[in-house]
Amino acid sequence: MNFIKVNNYEELSKKAANLIAAQVIVKPNCVLGLATGSSPVGTYKNLIEACKNGDITFENVTSVNLDEYVGLDGSNDQSYRYFMNDNLFDHINIDKEKTFVPNGCAADLKAEGEAYDAHIKALGGIDLQLLGIGLDGHIGFNEPDSFFTAETHVVDLDESTIKANARFFESEADVPRKAITMGMASIMQAKKVLLIANGANKKKIVEKAFFGPITPEVPASILQLHPDLTVIYSEN
């Protein structure tokens, strides 16, 4: 594990973007695993700037996102498809036909999960997976549990996750209670994993996840077993 502590969110975002850009430069047709939430927004802004400056191109890149709310389609401004378009895809030269997000409105969500896993495998797996971490240690929407779930699956969101995400909705009651999320197998099989965490409120969970025991009660702790993990953390 490569643990990097930086001074502030701006430095975190720049370092994370540089690592992702390096992956794209080394392998122009790479598969990027992408995340949503507040943590990667600065990283995406740096990648947009690099693309507009001509430093990198995303024309041959494929992306797969971690998760999506159940019941929200891509036209909903709180969906993760909308988030990715608004915060990254609309501003870079990526082919949107090669950007994939789980379908939270699929009639058969179990089949959707199976198809999503099969698609990732058909792509040859993920070259670099970007992650954030929740205050309860969740990655993607893999919530604390008594076991690690390998496959893409539907999950009941933890109350702490619902409360944390309520800031993006008009009220807490509007936050979906379920999501479909990539499981641990696709994440752990990624060739590289990059996890970013920002804020003093993340210090305790970062310590538990990466310097404590490996347990499904802290889902991110399984990343200690990954052979190429980089964690970038800033308290500010």
Secondary structure, 3 states (H helix, E strand, C coil): CEEEEECCHHHHHHHHHHHHHHHHHHCCCCEEEECCCCCCHHHHHHHHHHHHCCCCCCCCCEEEECEEECCCCCCCCCCHHHHHHHHCHHHCCCCHHHEECCCCCCCCHHHHHHHHHHHHHHCCCCCEEEECCCCCCCECCECCCCCCCCCCEEEECCHHHHHHHHHHCCCHHHCCCEEEECCHHHHHCCCEEEEEEECHHHHHHHHHHHHCCCECCEHHHHHHHCCCEEEEEECC
